[in-house]
Amino acid sequence: MPENIIPNATQVDAQIVKTSKLASLYKFRELGLLAFIIILAIAVQLRNSSFLSGENINDMITNTAILSILALGMMIVLITRGIDLSIASVIALSGMITAQIVSANQNLNPILVILLGIVIGMVAGFINGFLVSKVGLLPIIATLATMNIFRGITYKISGGEWVSSYQMPESFVSIATGKTFGINNLIVIAIVIYLIFFYFINHTRTGRQIYAVGSNPESARVSGIKENRILMLVYTIMGGLAGLSGVLWVSKFASAQGDTASGYEMTVIAACILGGVSIAGGAGKISGVILGAILIGILNNALPLLNVSPFWQNAIQGAIILFAVIMNTLVKRGVDRNNLMRRKI
């Protein structure tokens, strides 16, 4: 065998150093995303001085709250190598049902309305989880089917009509528009959910099992982890968050429609991907998801302020998402190569 085919020690060391740098970059990629967000915010501020005003920042955070809640649920689904395309339809279904109920029962307690929305979403998520874990359908096929089913049910129960603000009691509208300790309720709810998720993902056995199922399903099964139960759980949680978001969405915009949140699932998936969640499963951090949602929120707010055409807004967002995916893929490939070389040595 020719000598140049076998790498010498110097070549191996150089390769390890190179891939170690990629490993460090992959480990702290959230810092790079944060730096990009800061640079983007400064650049937009230089073009439009109202961008970093207190009022606009509050609007951005409020408008991003629902997205960030949904991105948490999508993160754990993606970690298990799944996907949920039905969340926008669940938002519409939950929002329509709760809006109709509160319009007919004006004195209904807002907490009960929120719980009702969560239960509706959890039922929808349970159906998705059953189709994926028990029936064995591919997640993209199962949720594509339920996406259309849930949307069709929404149109059916609405009768093609809207539920407008004048039909909703003030107590329901204030769920999203009211304030707690001077902070918008949407922001408060998002913070509470993030704290719960942080503990769940990082400090519970089930949280670790979710990562194990996504990283290596075969090893997870051998170690005694019940993969089907984990899949049922993550899709049910995703559904519950979508159901909650349906209530918050209708409360915020004071309108329930059959096409509510149409296409929003792609925005949620984009926030996760920008935050470094791997669509191949097994990787994703809450901090990254927060930053991904913030970046989407900044783009949605900044591009109109800069008078960018709506057509170009979509193109710019798509280009940024593509860039993030390519970078994550290249860095992840370098990390895997580094780990492989270390095992060989």
Secondary structure as the mmCIF struct_conf table of DSSP 4:
data_model
#
loop_
_struct_conf.conf_type_id
_struct_conf.id
_struct_conf.beg_label_comp_id
_struct_conf.beg_label_asym_id
_struct_conf.beg_label_seq_id
_struct_conf.end_label_comp_id
_struct_conf.end_label_asym_id
_struct_conf.end_label_seq_id
HELX_RH_3T_P HELX_RH_3T_P1 GLU A 3 ILE A 5
BEND BEND1 ILE A 6 ILE A 6
HELX_RH_AL_P HELX_RH_AL_P1 ALA A 9 LYS A 27
TURN_TY1_P TURN_TY1_P1 PHE A 28 PHE A 28
HELX_RH_AL_P HELX_RH_AL_P2 ARG A 29 ARG A 47
TURN_TY1_P TURN_TY1_P2 SER A 49 LEU A 52
BEND BEND2 SER A 53 SER A 53
HELX_RH_AL_P HELX_RH_AL_P3 GLY A 54 ILE A 79
TURN_TY1_P TURN_TY1_P3 THR A 80 ARG A 81
BEND BEND3 LEU A 85 LEU A 85
HELX_RH_AL_P HELX_RH_AL_P4 ILE A 87 ALA A 104
TURN_TY1_P TURN_TY1_P4 GLN A 106 ASN A 107
HELX_RH_AL_P HELX_RH_AL_P5 PRO A 110 PHE A 130
HELX_RH_PI_P HELX_RH_PI_P1 LEU A 131 VAL A 135
HELX_RH_AL_P HELX_RH_AL_P6 PRO A 139 SER A 158
TURN_TY1_P TURN_TY1_P5 GLY A 159 GLY A 160
STRN STRN1 VAL A 163 VAL A 163
HELX_RH_3T_P HELX_RH_3T_P2 SER A 165 GLN A 167
BEND BEND4 MET A 168 MET A 168
HELX_RH_AL_P HELX_RH_AL_P7 GLU A 170 THR A 177
STRN STRN2 LYS A 179 THR A 180
TURN_TY1_P TURN_TY1_P6 PHE A 181 GLY A 182
STRN STRN3 ILE A 183 ASN A 184
HELX_RH_AL_P HELX_RH_AL_P8 ASN A 185 HIS A 203
BEND BEND5 THR A 204 THR A 204
HELX_RH_AL_P HELX_RH_AL_P9 ARG A 205 SER A 215
HELX_RH_AL_P HELX_RH_AL_P10 PRO A 217 VAL A 222
TURN_TY1_P TURN_TY1_P7 SER A 223 GLY A 224
HELX_RH_AL_P HELX_RH_AL_P11 GLU A 227 PHE A 253
TURN_TY1_P TURN_TY1_P8 ALA A 254 ALA A 254
STRN STRN4 ALA A 256 ALA A 256
TURN_TY1_P TURN_TY1_P9 GLY A 258 GLY A 263
HELX_RH_AL_P HELX_RH_AL_P12 TYR A 264 LEU A 274
TURN_TY1_P TURN_TY1_P10 GLY A 275 GLY A 276
TURN_TY1_P TURN_TY1_P11 ILE A 279 ALA A 280
BEND BEND6 GLY A 281 GLY A 282
HELX_RH_AL_P HELX_RH_AL_P13 ILE A 286 LEU A 305
TURN_TY1_P TURN_TY1_P12 LEU A 306 ASN A 307
HELX_RH_AL_P HELX_RH_AL_P14 PRO A 310 LYS A 344
#
